[in-house]
Amino acid sequence: MAIDRKLLADPWQDEDDAADLHPEPLSREQARDLRRRKPQLSPWRVILAQTVVGTVVALLAALITGGAAAGWSALYGAATAVLPSALMARGMTSRFGSMSPGAGAVSFMLWESVKIAVSVVMLLLAPKLVQSLSWPALLVALALCIKTYWVALLWRGR
């Protein structure tokens, strides 16, 4: 007794979806063209953008409040985003992270954990390290530096 293959097929799968399951490999020229049209965004460019945003926020905080305390607090808030990001970028661009997909996933989880831990420690040390700490200035700078990731993703999309 022969079973009709159409009865065994997934009723929710379109013909277009089935074609996507086994894509054709790219030729060398197609891969080169794809890399040219969609270049990778370097994590160091994102960190540079975070540094610029943090510096501008710190200068604005110092100018608006008329005191150096808000400026230093904002600068420390920016450092709380930038330094752990730089640490993670350094770890992720090492040889170990690119050895295999499994090693890359483990490397990502490890460095993301390190990044979070360093950020938390820096926030806990803020009252001891920054004279006349202004939490609002610190948190605004931190939030804007973190939001720079989204700007970088939009930047890449264009």
KEKOLGU-576524 format. One record per atom (N, C-alpha, C, CB): residue number from 1; x, y, z. Coordinates in nm, 2 decimals. Glycine has a CB too. Layout:
<recs>
num | px | py | pz
NUM | X | Y | Z .
...
</recs>
This chain:
<recs>
num | px | py | pz
1 | 0.08 | -0.12 | 0.00 .
1 | 0.00 | 0.00 | 0.00 .
1 | 0.09 | 0.12 | 0.00 .
1 | -0.10 | 0.00 | 0.12 .
2 | 0.08 | 0.21 | -0.10 .
2 | 0.16 | 0.33 | -0.11 .
2 | 0.09 | 0.45 | -0.05 .
2 | 0.18 | 0.36 | -0.26 .
3 | 0.17 | 0.53 | 0.03 .
3 | 0.12 | 0.64 | 0.09 .
3 | 0.15 | 0.77 | 0.01 .
3 | 0.18 | 0.66 | 0.24 .
4 | 0.05 | 0.85 | -0.01 .
4 | 0.06 | 0.97 | -0.09 .
4 | 0.15 | 1.07 | -0.01 .
4 | -0.08 | 1.03 | -0.12 .
5 | 0.26 | 1.12 | -0.08 .
5 | 0.35 | 1.21 | -0.01 .
5 | 0.29 | 1.34 | 0.03 .
5 | 0.47 | 1.24 | -0.11 .
6 | 0.18 | 1.38 | -0.04 .
6 | 0.11 | 1.51 | -0.01 .
6 | 0.05 | 1.49 | 0.13 .
6 | 0.01 | 1.54 | -0.11 .
7 | 0.01 | 1.38 | 0.17 .
7 | -0.06 | 1.36 | 0.30 .
7 | 0.05 | 1.37 | 0.41 .
7 | -0.13 | 1.22 | 0.31 .
8 | 0.17 | 1.34 | 0.38 .
8 | 0.28 | 1.35 | 0.49 .
8 | 0.34 | 1.49 | 0.50 .
8 | 0.39 | 1.25 | 0.46 .
9 | 0.32 | 1.57 | 0.40 .
9 | 0.38 | 1.70 | 0.39 .
9 | 0.31 | 1.79 | 0.50 .
9 | 0.36 | 1.77 | 0.26 .
10 | 0.39 | 1.89 | 0.55 .
10 | 0.34 | 1.98 | 0.65 .
10 | 0.23 | 2.07 | 0.58 .
10 | 0.45 | 2.07 | 0.71 .
11 | 0.11 | 2.07 | 0.63 .
11 | 0.01 | 2.16 | 0.56 .
11 | 0.03 | 2.31 | 0.58 .
11 | -0.13 | 2.12 | 0.62 .
12 | 0.11 | 2.35 | 0.68 .
12 | 0.13 | 2.49 | 0.70 .
12 | 0.25 | 2.54 | 0.63 .
12 | 0.15 | 2.51 | 0.85 .
13 | 0.33 | 2.46 | 0.56 .
13 | 0.45 | 2.50 | 0.49 .
13 | 0.41 | 2.53 | 0.34 .
13 | 0.55 | 2.39 | 0.49 .
14 | 0.45 | 2.65 | 0.30 .
14 | 0.43 | 2.70 | 0.17 .
14 | 0.55 | 2.64 | 0.08 .
14 | 0.43 | 2.85 | 0.16 .
15 | 0.53 | 2.65 | -0.05 .
15 | 0.63 | 2.60 | -0.14 .
15 | 0.75 | 2.69 | -0.13 .
15 | 0.58 | 2.60 | -0.29 .
16 | 0.73 | 2.82 | -0.11 .
16 | 0.84 | 2.92 | -0.09 .
16 | 0.92 | 2.89 | 0.03 .
16 | 0.79 | 3.06 | -0.08 .
17 | 0.85 | 2.85 | 0.14 .
17 | 0.93 | 2.81 | 0.27 .
17 | 1.01 | 2.69 | 0.25 .
17 | 0.83 | 2.78 | 0.38 .
18 | 0.96 | 2.59 | 0.17 .
18 | 1.04 | 2.47 | 0.15 .
18 | 1.16 | 2.50 | 0.07 .
18 | 0.95 | 2.37 | 0.07 .
19 | 1.16 | 2.59 | -0.02 .
19 | 1.28 | 2.63 | -0.10 .
19 | 1.38 | 2.70 | -0.01 .
19 | 1.24 | 2.72 | -0.21 .
20 | 1.34 | 2.77 | 0.10 .
20 | 1.43 | 2.84 | 0.19 .
20 | 1.50 | 2.74 | 0.28 .
20 | 1.35 | 2.94 | 0.27 .
21 | 1.45 | 2.62 | 0.30 .
21 | 1.52 | 2.53 | 0.39 .
21 | 1.65 | 2.48 | 0.33 .
21 | 1.43 | 2.41 | 0.41 .
22 | 1.67 | 2.48 | 0.21 .
22 | 1.80 | 2.44 | 0.14 .
22 | 1.84 | 2.54 | 0.04 .
22 | 1.78 | 2.30 | 0.08 .
23 | 1.90 | 2.65 | 0.09 .
23 | 1.94 | 2.76 | 0.00 .
23 | 2.07 | 2.71 | -0.08 .
23 | 1.97 | 2.89 | 0.07 .
24 | 2.08 | 2.77 | -0.19 .
24 | 2.20 | 2.74 | -0.28 .
24 | 2.32 | 2.82 | -0.22 .
24 | 2.17 | 2.78 | -0.42 .
25 | 2.43 | 2.75 | -0.22 .
25 | 2.55 | 2.82 | -0.17 .
25 | 2.59 | 2.94 | -0.26 .
25 | 2.67 | 2.73 | -0.15 .
26 | 2.65 | 3.04 | -0.21 .
26 | 2.69 | 3.16 | -0.29 .
26 | 2.82 | 3.13 | -0.36 .
26 | 2.70 | 3.28 | -0.20 .
27 | 2.83 | 3.18 | -0.48 .
27 | 2.96 | 3.17 | -0.54 .
27 | 3.05 | 3.28 | -0.48 .
27 | 2.95 | 3.20 | -0.70 .
28 | 3.18 | 3.27 | -0.52 .
28 | 3.28 | 3.37 | -0.46 .
28 | 3.24 | 3.51 | -0.50 .
28 | 3.42 | 3.33 | -0.51 .
29 | 3.20 | 3.53 | -0.62 .
29 | 3.16 | 3.67 | -0.66 .
29 | 3.03 | 3.72 | -0.59 .
29 | 3.14 | 3.67 | -0.81 .
30 | 2.94 | 3.62 | -0.57 .
30 | 2.81 | 3.66 | -0.50 .
30 | 2.84 | 3.70 | -0.35 .
30 | 2.71 | 3.55 | -0.51 .
31 | 2.93 | 3.62 | -0.29 .
31 | 2.97 | 3.65 | -0.15 .
31 | 3.04 | 3.78 | -0.14 .
31 | 3.06 | 3.53 | -0.10 .
32 | 3.13 | 3.81 | -0.23 .
32 | 3.21 | 3.94 | -0.24 .
32 | 3.11 | 4.05 | -0.25 .
32 | 3.31 | 3.94 | -0.35 .
33 | 3.01 | 4.04 | -0.35 .
33 | 2.91 | 4.14 | -0.37 .
33 | 2.83 | 4.16 | -0.25 .
33 | 2.83 | 4.10 | -0.49 .
34 | 2.79 | 4.05 | -0.18 .
34 | 2.71 | 4.07 | -0.06 .
34 | 2.79 | 4.14 | 0.05 .
34 | 2.67 | 3.93 | -0.01 .
35 | 2.91 | 4.11 | 0.07 .
35 | 2.99 | 4.18 | 0.17 .
35 | 3.01 | 4.32 | 0.14 .
35 | 3.13 | 4.11 | 0.18 .
36 | 3.02 | 4.36 | 0.01 .
36 | 3.03 | 4.50 | -0.04 .
36 | 2.90 | 4.57 | -0.01 .
36 | 3.07 | 4.50 | -0.19 .
37 | 2.79 | 4.51 | -0.04 .
37 | 2.66 | 4.58 | -0.02 .
37 | 2.62 | 4.59 | 0.13 .
37 | 2.55 | 4.51 | -0.09 .
38 | 2.66 | 4.49 | 0.21 .
38 | 2.62 | 4.49 | 0.35 .
38 | 2.74 | 4.46 | 0.44 .
38 | 2.51 | 4.38 | 0.38 .
39 | 2.82 | 4.57 | 0.46 .
39 | 2.95 | 4.55 | 0.54 .
39 | 2.91 | 4.53 | 0.68 .
39 | 3.04 | 4.67 | 0.52 .
40 | 3.00 | 4.45 | 0.75 .
40 | 2.98 | 4.43 | 0.90 .
40 | 3.01 | 4.56 | 0.97 .
40 | 3.07 | 4.31 | 0.95 .
41 | 2.94 | 4.58 | 1.08 .
41 | 2.97 | 4.70 | 1.16 .
41 | 3.06 | 4.66 | 1.27 .
41 | 2.84 | 4.76 | 1.22 .
42 | 3.18 | 4.72 | 1.28 .
42 | 3.28 | 4.69 | 1.38 .
42 | 3.23 | 4.73 | 1.52 .
42 | 3.41 | 4.76 | 1.34 .
43 | 3.25 | 4.64 | 1.61 .
43 | 3.21 | 4.68 | 1.75 .
43 | 3.29 | 4.80 | 1.80 .
43 | 3.23 | 4.56 | 1.85 .
44 | 3.41 | 4.82 | 1.74 .
44 | 3.49 | 4.94 | 1.79 .
44 | 3.43 | 5.07 | 1.74 .
44 | 3.63 | 4.92 | 1.74 .
45 | 3.36 | 5.07 | 1.63 .
45 | 3.29 | 5.19 | 1.58 .
45 | 3.18 | 5.22 | 1.68 .
45 | 3.24 | 5.17 | 1.44 .
46 | 3.11 | 5.12 | 1.73 .
46 | 3.00 | 5.14 | 1.82 .
46 | 3.05 | 5.20 | 1.95 .
46 | 2.92 | 5.01 | 1.85 .
47 | 3.17 | 5.14 | 2.00 .
47 | 3.23 | 5.19 | 2.12 .
47 | 3.28 | 5.34 | 2.10 .
47 | 3.34 | 5.10 | 2.16 .
48 | 3.33 | 5.37 | 1.99 .
48 | 3.37 | 5.50 | 1.96 .
48 | 3.25 | 5.60 | 1.96 .
48 | 3.44 | 5.51 | 1.82 .
49 | 3.14 | 5.55 | 1.90 .
49 | 3.02 | 5.64 | 1.91 .
49 | 2.97 | 5.65 | 2.05 .
49 | 2.91 | 5.57 | 1.82 .
50 | 2.97 | 5.55 | 2.13 .
50 | 2.93 | 5.56 | 2.27 .
50 | 3.02 | 5.66 | 2.35 .
50 | 2.94 | 5.42 | 2.34 .
51 | 3.15 | 5.66 | 2.32 .
51 | 3.25 | 5.75 | 2.38 .
51 | 3.21 | 5.89 | 2.34 .
51 | 3.39 | 5.71 | 2.34 .
52 | 3.18 | 5.92 | 2.22 .
52 | 3.15 | 6.05 | 2.17 .
52 | 3.02 | 6.10 | 2.24 .
52 | 3.14 | 6.06 | 2.02 .
53 | 2.92 | 6.01 | 2.24 .
53 | 2.79 | 6.05 | 2.30 .
53 | 2.81 | 6.08 | 2.45 .
53 | 2.69 | 5.93 | 2.29 .
54 | 2.89 | 5.99 | 2.52 .
54 | 2.91 | 6.01 | 2.66 .
54 | 2.99 | 6.14 | 2.69 .
54 | 2.99 | 5.90 | 2.72 .
55 | 3.09 | 6.17 | 2.61 .
55 | 3.16 | 6.30 | 2.63 .
55 | 3.07 | 6.42 | 2.61 .
55 | 3.28 | 6.30 | 2.53 .
56 | 2.99 | 6.42 | 2.50 .
56 | 2.90 | 6.53 | 2.48 .
56 | 2.80 | 6.54 | 2.59 .
56 | 2.82 | 6.51 | 2.34 .
57 | 2.74 | 6.44 | 2.64 .
57 | 2.65 | 6.44 | 2.75 .
57 | 2.72 | 6.50 | 2.87 .
57 | 2.59 | 6.30 | 2.78 .
58 | 2.84 | 6.46 | 2.90 .
58 | 2.91 | 6.51 | 3.02 .
58 | 2.94 | 6.66 | 3.01 .
58 | 3.05 | 6.43 | 3.04 .
59 | 2.98 | 6.70 | 2.89 .
59 | 3.00 | 6.85 | 2.87 .
59 | 2.87 | 6.92 | 2.88 .
59 | 3.06 | 6.87 | 2.73 .
60 | 2.76 | 6.87 | 2.83 .
60 | 2.63 | 6.94 | 2.84 .
60 | 2.59 | 6.94 | 2.99 .
60 | 2.53 | 6.87 | 2.75 .
61 | 2.61 | 6.83 | 3.06 .
61 | 2.57 | 6.83 | 3.20 .
61 | 2.65 | 6.94 | 3.28 .
61 | 2.59 | 6.69 | 3.26 .
62 | 2.77 | 6.95 | 3.25 .
62 | 2.86 | 7.05 | 3.32 .
62 | 2.81 | 7.19 | 3.29 .
62 | 3.00 | 7.03 | 3.29 .
63 | 2.78 | 7.21 | 3.16 .
63 | 2.74 | 7.35 | 3.12 .
63 | 2.60 | 7.38 | 3.17 .
63 | 2.74 | 7.36 | 2.96 .
64 | 2.51 | 7.29 | 3.17 .
64 | 2.37 | 7.32 | 3.21 .
64 | 2.36 | 7.34 | 3.36 .
64 | 2.28 | 7.20 | 3.17 .
65 | 2.43 | 7.26 | 3.44 .
65 | 2.43 | 7.27 | 3.58 .
65 | 2.52 | 7.38 | 3.63 .
65 | 2.45 | 7.14 | 3.65 .
66 | 2.62 | 7.41 | 3.56 .
66 | 2.72 | 7.51 | 3.60 .
66 | 2.82 | 7.45 | 3.70 .
66 | 2.65 | 7.63 | 3.66 .
67 | 2.82 | 7.33 | 3.72 .
67 | 2.91 | 7.27 | 3.81 .
67 | 2.98 | 7.14 | 3.75 .
67 | 2.84 | 7.23 | 3.94 .
68 | 3.10 | 7.12 | 3.80 .
68 | 3.17 | 7.00 | 3.75 .
68 | 3.12 | 6.87 | 3.80 .
68 | 3.32 | 7.02 | 3.79 .
69 | 3.05 | 6.87 | 3.91 .
69 | 3.00 | 6.74 | 3.97 .
69 | 2.91 | 6.67 | 3.87 .
69 | 2.93 | 6.77 | 4.10 .
70 | 2.82 | 6.74 | 3.81 .
70 | 2.73 | 6.67 | 3.71 .
70 | 2.81 | 6.62 | 3.59 .
70 | 2.62 | 6.77 | 3.67 .
71 | 2.90 | 6.70 | 3.55 .
71 | 2.99 | 6.66 | 3.43 .
71 | 3.07 | 6.53 | 3.46 .
71 | 3.08 | 6.77 | 3.39 .
72 | 3.13 | 6.53 | 3.58 .
72 | 3.20 | 6.41 | 3.62 .
72 | 3.11 | 6.29 | 3.64 .
72 | 3.28 | 6.43 | 3.75 .
73 | 2.99 | 6.31 | 3.70 .
73 | 2.90 | 6.20 | 3.72 .
73 | 2.85 | 6.15 | 3.58 .
73 | 2.78 | 6.25 | 3.80 .
74 | 2.83 | 6.23 | 3.49 .
74 | 2.78 | 6.19 | 3.35 .
74 | 2.90 | 6.11 | 3.28 .
74 | 2.74 | 6.31 | 3.27 .
75 | 3.02 | 6.16 | 3.30 .
75 | 3.13 | 6.10 | 3.24 .
75 | 3.15 | 5.96 | 3.30 .
75 | 3.26 | 6.18 | 3.26 .
76 | 3.13 | 5.94 | 3.43 .
76 | 3.14 | 5.81 | 3.49 .
76 | 3.03 | 5.72 | 3.44 .
76 | 3.14 | 5.83 | 3.65 .
77 | 2.91 | 5.78 | 3.42 .
77 | 2.80 | 5.70 | 3.37 .
77 | 2.83 | 5.65 | 3.23 .
77 | 2.67 | 5.78 | 3.37 .
78 | 2.89 | 5.74 | 3.15 .
78 | 2.93 | 5.69 | 3.01 .
78 | 3.04 | 5.58 | 3.02 .
78 | 2.99 | 5.81 | 2.93 .
79 | 3.13 | 5.60 | 3.12 .
79 | 3.24 | 5.50 | 3.13 .
79 | 3.18 | 5.36 | 3.18 .
79 | 3.34 | 5.54 | 3.23 .
80 | 3.07 | 5.37 | 3.25 .
80 | 3.00 | 5.25 | 3.30 .
80 | 2.94 | 5.17 | 3.18 .
80 | 2.89 | 5.28 | 3.40 .
81 | 2.91 | 5.24 | 3.07 .
81 | 2.87 | 5.17 | 2.95 .
81 | 2.98 | 5.13 | 2.86 .
81 | 2.76 | 5.26 | 2.88 .
82 | 3.08 | 5.23 | 2.84 .
82 | 3.18 | 5.21 | 2.74 .
82 | 3.29 | 5.11 | 2.78 .
82 | 3.25 | 5.35 | 2.72 .
83 | 3.34 | 5.11 | 2.90 .
83 | 3.44 | 5.02 | 2.94 .
83 | 3.40 | 4.87 | 2.94 .
83 | 3.49 | 5.06 | 3.08 .
84 | 3.29 | 4.84 | 3.00 .
84 | 3.24 | 4.70 | 2.98 .
84 | 3.22 | 4.66 | 2.84 .
84 | 3.12 | 4.67 | 3.06 .
85 | 3.17 | 4.75 | 2.75 .
85 | 3.15 | 4.72 | 2.61 .
85 | 3.28 | 4.69 | 2.54 .
85 | 3.07 | 4.83 | 2.54 .
86 | 3.38 | 4.77 | 2.57 .
86 | 3.51 | 4.75 | 2.52 .
86 | 3.57 | 4.62 | 2.56 .
86 | 3.61 | 4.87 | 2.55 .
87 | 3.55 | 4.59 | 2.68 .
87 | 3.60 | 4.46 | 2.74 .
87 | 3.54 | 4.34 | 2.66 .
87 | 3.58 | 4.45 | 2.89 .
88 | 3.40 | 4.35 | 2.64 .
88 | 3.33 | 4.25 | 2.57 .
88 | 3.38 | 4.24 | 2.42 .
88 | 3.18 | 4.27 | 2.58 .
89 | 3.39 | 4.36 | 2.36 .
89 | 3.44 | 4.36 | 2.22 .
89 | 3.57 | 4.30 | 2.21 .
89 | 3.44 | 4.50 | 2.17 .
90 | 3.66 | 4.33 | 2.30 .
90 | 3.80 | 4.27 | 2.29 .
90 | 3.79 | 4.11 | 2.31 .
90 | 3.89 | 4.32 | 2.41 .
91 | 3.71 | 4.07 | 2.40 .
91 | 3.69 | 3.92 | 2.42 .
91 | 3.62 | 3.86 | 2.30 .
91 | 3.61 | 3.90 | 2.54 .
92 | 3.53 | 3.92 | 2.24 .
92 | 3.45 | 3.86 | 2.13 .
92 | 3.53 | 3.86 | 2.00 .
92 | 3.32 | 3.93 | 2.11 .
93 | 3.63 | 3.95 | 1.99 .
93 | 3.71 | 3.95 | 1.87 .
93 | 3.83 | 3.87 | 1.88 .
93 | 3.74 | 4.09 | 1.83 .
94 | 3.85 | 3.79 | 1.99 .
94 | 3.97 | 3.71 | 2.00 .
94 | 3.95 | 3.58 | 1.92 .
94 | 3.98 | 3.67 | 2.15 .
95 | 4.06 | 3.51 | 1.91 .
95 | 4.06 | 3.38 | 1.83 .
95 | 3.96 | 3.28 | 1.88 .
95 | 4.20 | 3.33 | 1.82 .
96 | 3.95 | 3.27 | 2.01 .
96 | 3.87 | 3.16 | 2.07 .
96 | 3.72 | 3.18 | 2.03 .
96 | 3.87 | 3.17 | 2.22 .
97 | 3.67 | 3.30 | 2.02 .
97 | 3.53 | 3.32 | 1.98 .
97 | 3.50 | 3.29 | 1.84 .
97 | 3.50 | 3.47 | 2.00 .
98 | 3.60 | 3.28 | 1.75 .
98 | 3.57 | 3.25 | 1.61 .
98 | 3.61 | 3.11 | 1.57 .
98 | 3.64 | 3.35 | 1.52 .
99 | 3.64 | 3.02 | 1.67 .
99 | 3.69 | 2.89 | 1.64 .
99 | 3.58 | 2.80 | 1.58 .
99 | 3.75 | 2.82 | 1.76 .
100 | 3.46 | 2.80 | 1.64 .
100 | 3.35 | 2.73 | 1.60 .
100 | 3.22 | 2.80 | 1.65 .
100 | 3.35 | 2.58 | 1.65 .
101 | 3.10 | 2.76 | 1.59 .
101 | 2.98 | 2.82 | 1.63 .
101 | 2.95 | 2.80 | 1.78 .
101 | 2.86 | 2.77 | 1.55 .
102 | 2.98 | 2.68 | 1.83 .
102 | 2.96 | 2.65 | 1.97 .
102 | 3.05 | 2.73 | 2.06 .
102 | 2.99 | 2.50 | 2.00 .
103 | 3.18 | 2.74 | 2.02 .
103 | 3.27 | 2.82 | 2.10 .
103 | 3.23 | 2.97 | 2.10 .
103 | 3.42 | 2.81 | 2.05 .
104 | 3.18 | 3.02 | 1.98 .
104 | 3.13 | 3.15 | 1.97 .
104 | 3.02 | 3.18 | 2.06 .
104 | 3.09 | 3.18 | 1.83 .
105 | 2.93 | 3.09 | 2.07 .
105 | 2.81 | 3.11 | 2.16 .
105 | 2.86 | 3.11 | 2.31 .
105 | 2.71 | 2.99 | 2.14 .
106 | 2.95 | 3.02 | 2.35 .
106 | 3.00 | 3.02 | 2.48 .
106 | 3.08 | 3.14 | 2.51 .
106 | 3.09 | 2.89 | 2.51 .
107 | 3.15 | 3.19 | 2.42 .
107 | 3.23 | 3.31 | 2.43 .
107 | 3.14 | 3.43 | 2.45 .
107 | 3.32 | 3.33 | 2.31 .
108 | 3.03 | 3.44 | 2.37 .
108 | 2.94 | 3.55 | 2.38 .
108 | 2.87 | 3.55 | 2.52 .
108 | 2.83 | 3.53 | 2.28 .
109 | 2.83 | 3.43 | 2.57 .
109 | 2.76 | 3.43 | 2.70 .
109 | 2.86 | 3.46 | 2.81 .
109 | 2.71 | 3.28 | 2.73 .
110 | 2.99 | 3.42 | 2.80 .
110 | 3.09 | 3.45 | 2.90 .
110 | 3.12 | 3.60 | 2.91 .
110 | 3.22 | 3.37 | 2.87 .
111 | 3.14 | 3.66 | 2.79 .
111 | 3.18 | 3.80 | 2.79 .
111 | 3.06 | 3.89 | 2.82 .
111 | 3.23 | 3.84 | 2.65 .
112 | 2.94 | 3.85 | 2.79 .
112 | 2.82 | 3.92 | 2.82 .
112 | 2.80 | 3.92 | 2.98 .
112 | 2.69 | 3.87 | 2.76 .
113 | 2.83 | 3.81 | 3.04 .
113 | 2.83 | 3.80 | 3.19 .
113 | 2.93 | 3.89 | 3.25 .
113 | 2.85 | 3.65 | 3.23 .
114 | 3.05 | 3.89 | 3.19 .
114 | 3.16 | 3.97 | 3.24 .
114 | 3.12 | 4.12 | 3.23 .
114 | 3.29 | 3.95 | 3.17 .
115 | 3.06 | 4.15 | 3.11 .
115 | 3.02 | 4.29 | 3.09 .
115 | 2.92 | 4.34 | 3.19 .
115 | 2.96 | 4.30 | 2.95 .
116 | 2.82 | 4.25 | 3.22 .
116 | 2.71 | 4.29 | 3.32 .
116 | 2.78 | 4.30 | 3.46 .
116 | 2.60 | 4.18 | 3.32 .
117 | 2.86 | 4.21 | 3.49 .
117 | 2.93 | 4.21 | 3.63 .
117 | 3.01 | 4.34 | 3.64 .
117 | 3.01 | 4.09 | 3.65 .
118 | 3.09 | 4.38 | 3.54 .
118 | 3.17 | 4.49 | 3.55 .
118 | 3.09 | 4.62 | 3.56 .
118 | 3.27 | 4.51 | 3.43 .
119 | 2.98 | 4.62 | 3.49 .
119 | 2.89 | 4.74 | 3.49 .
119 | 2.83 | 4.75 | 3.63 .
119 | 2.77 | 4.73 | 3.39 .
120 | 2.78 | 4.64 | 3.69 .
120 | 2.72 | 4.65 | 3.82 .
120 | 2.83 | 4.69 | 3.93 .
120 | 2.66 | 4.51 | 3.86 .
121 | 2.95 | 4.64 | 3.92 .
121 | 3.05 | 4.68 | 4.01 .
121 | 3.08 | 4.83 | 4.00 .
121 | 3.18 | 4.59 | 3.99 .
122 | 3.09 | 4.87 | 3.88 .
122 | 3.12 | 5.02 | 3.86 .
122 | 3.01 | 5.10 | 3.92 .
122 | 3.13 | 5.05 | 3.71 .
123 | 2.88 | 5.06 | 3.90 .
123 | 2.77 | 5.14 | 3.96 .
123 | 2.78 | 5.13 | 4.11 .
123 | 2.63 | 5.08 | 3.91 .
124 | 2.81 | 5.02 | 4.17 .
124 | 2.82 | 5.01 | 4.31 .
124 | 2.94 | 5.10 | 4.37 .
124 | 2.84 | 4.87 | 4.36 .
125 | 3.04 | 5.11 | 4.29 .
125 | 3.16 | 5.19 | 4.33 .
125 | 3.14 | 5.34 | 4.31 .
125 | 3.28 | 5.14 | 4.26 .
126 | 3.04 | 5.38 | 4.23 .
126 | 3.03 | 5.52 | 4.19 .
126 | 3.02 | 5.62 | 4.31 .
126 | 2.90 | 5.53 | 4.11 .
127 | 2.95 | 5.59 | 4.42 .
127 | 2.95 | 5.69 | 4.53 .
127 | 3.09 | 5.70 | 4.59 .
127 | 2.85 | 5.64 | 4.63 .
128 | 3.17 | 5.60 | 4.59 .
128 | 3.30 | 5.61 | 4.65 .
128 | 3.40 | 5.68 | 4.56 .
128 | 3.35 | 5.47 | 4.68 .
129 | 3.38 | 5.67 | 4.42 .
129 | 3.48 | 5.72 | 4.33 .
129 | 3.45 | 5.86 | 4.28 .
129 | 3.49 | 5.62 | 4.21 .
130 | 3.33 | 5.90 | 4.27 .
130 | 3.29 | 6.03 | 4.22 .
130 | 3.25 | 6.12 | 4.33 .
130 | 3.18 | 6.01 | 4.11 .
131 | 3.32 | 6.23 | 4.34 .
131 | 3.29 | 6.33 | 4.44 .
131 | 3.16 | 6.40 | 4.41 .
131 | 3.41 | 6.44 | 4.46 .
132 | 3.07 | 6.42 | 4.51 .
132 | 2.94 | 6.49 | 4.49 .
132 | 2.87 | 6.43 | 4.37 .
132 | 2.96 | 6.64 | 4.46 .
133 | 2.85 | 6.30 | 4.38 .
133 | 2.78 | 6.22 | 4.27 .
133 | 2.64 | 6.27 | 4.24 .
133 | 2.78 | 6.07 | 4.31 .
134 | 2.61 | 6.29 | 4.12 .
134 | 2.48 | 6.32 | 4.07 .
134 | 2.42 | 6.20 | 4.00 .
134 | 2.48 | 6.45 | 3.98 .
135 | 2.34 | 6.13 | 4.07 .
135 | 2.28 | 6.01 | 4.01 .
135 | 2.20 | 6.04 | 3.88 .
135 | 2.19 | 5.94 | 4.11 .
136 | 2.12 | 6.14 | 3.88 .
136 | 2.05 | 6.17 | 3.75 .
136 | 2.14 | 6.19 | 3.63 .
136 | 1.96 | 6.29 | 3.76 .
137 | 2.25 | 6.26 | 3.65 .
137 | 2.35 | 6.28 | 3.54 .
137 | 2.41 | 6.15 | 3.50 .
137 | 2.45 | 6.39 | 3.58 .
138 | 2.45 | 6.07 | 3.60 .
138 | 2.51 | 5.94 | 3.57 .
138 | 2.42 | 5.85 | 3.49 .
138 | 2.55 | 5.88 | 3.70 .
139 | 2.29 | 5.85 | 3.54 .
139 | 2.20 | 5.75 | 3.47 .
139 | 2.16 | 5.80 | 3.34 .
139 | 2.08 | 5.74 | 3.56 .
140 | 2.15 | 5.93 | 3.32 .
140 | 2.11 | 5.98 | 3.18 .
140 | 2.23 | 5.95 | 3.08 .
140 | 2.09 | 6.14 | 3.18 .
141 | 2.35 | 5.97 | 3.12 .
141 | 2.46 | 5.94 | 3.04 .
141 | 2.47 | 5.79 | 3.01 .
141 | 2.59 | 5.99 | 3.10 .
142 | 2.45 | 5.71 | 3.11 .
142 | 2.45 | 5.56 | 3.10 .
142 | 2.34 | 5.52 | 3.00 .
142 | 2.43 | 5.49 | 3.23 .
143 | 2.22 | 5.57 | 3.02 .
143 | 2.11 | 5.53 | 2.93 .
143 | 2.14 | 5.57 | 2.78 .
143 | 1.98 | 5.59 | 2.98 .
144 | 2.19 | 5.70 | 2.76 .
144 | 2.21 | 5.74 | 2.63 .
144 | 2.32 | 5.66 | 2.56 .
144 | 2.25 | 5.89 | 2.63 .
145 | 2.43 | 5.63 | 2.64 .
145 | 2.53 | 5.54 | 2.58 .
145 | 2.48 | 5.41 | 2.54 .
145 | 2.65 | 5.53 | 2.68 .
146 | 2.40 | 5.35 | 2.63 .
146 | 2.34 | 5.22 | 2.59 .
146 | 2.25 | 5.23 | 2.47 .
146 | 2.26 | 5.16 | 2.71 .
147 | 2.18 | 5.34 | 2.46 .
147 | 2.09 | 5.35 | 2.34 .
147 | 2.17 | 5.37 | 2.21 .
147 | 2.00 | 5.47 | 2.36 .
148 | 2.30 | 5.40 | 2.22 .
148 | 2.38 | 5.42 | 2.10 .
148 | 2.39 | 5.29 | 2.02 .
148 | 2.52 | 5.46 | 2.14 .
149 | 2.37 | 5.17 | 2.09 .
149 | 2.36 | 5.05 | 2.01 .
149 | 2.25 | 5.05 | 1.91 .
149 | 2.34 | 4.93 | 2.11 .
150 | 2.14 | 5.11 | 1.94 .
150 | 2.03 | 5.11 | 1.85 .
150 | 2.06 | 5.21 | 1.73 .
150 | 1.90 | 5.16 | 1.92 .
151 | 2.12 | 5.32 | 1.76 .
151 | 2.16 | 5.41 | 1.66 .
151 | 2.26 | 5.34 | 1.56 .
151 | 2.23 | 5.54 | 1.72 .
152 | 2.35 | 5.26 | 1.62 .
152 | 2.45 | 5.19 | 1.54 .
152 | 2.38 | 5.09 | 1.45 .
152 | 2.56 | 5.12 | 1.63 .
153 | 2.28 | 5.02 | 1.50 .
153 | 2.21 | 4.92 | 1.42 .
153 | 2.13 | 5.00 | 1.30 .
153 | 2.11 | 4.84 | 1.50 .
154 | 2.07 | 5.11 | 1.33 .
154 | 2.00 | 5.19 | 1.23 .
154 | 2.10 | 5.24 | 1.13 .
154 | 1.93 | 5.30 | 1.29 .
155 | 2.22 | 5.28 | 1.18 .
155 | 2.33 | 5.33 | 1.09 .
155 | 2.37 | 5.22 | 0.99 .
155 | 2.45 | 5.38 | 1.18 .
156 | 2.38 | 5.10 | 1.05 .
156 | 2.42 | 4.98 | 0.96 .
156 | 2.32 | 4.95 | 0.86 .
156 | 2.45 | 4.86 | 1.05 .
157 | 2.19 | 4.97 | 0.89 .
157 | 2.08 | 4.94 | 0.80 .
157 | 2.08 | 5.03 | 0.68 .
157 | 1.95 | 4.94 | 0.87 .
158 | 2.13 | 5.15 | 0.69 .
158 | 2.13 | 5.24 | 0.58 .
158 | 2.24 | 5.21 | 0.49 .
158 | 2.14 | 5.39 | 0.63 .
</recs>
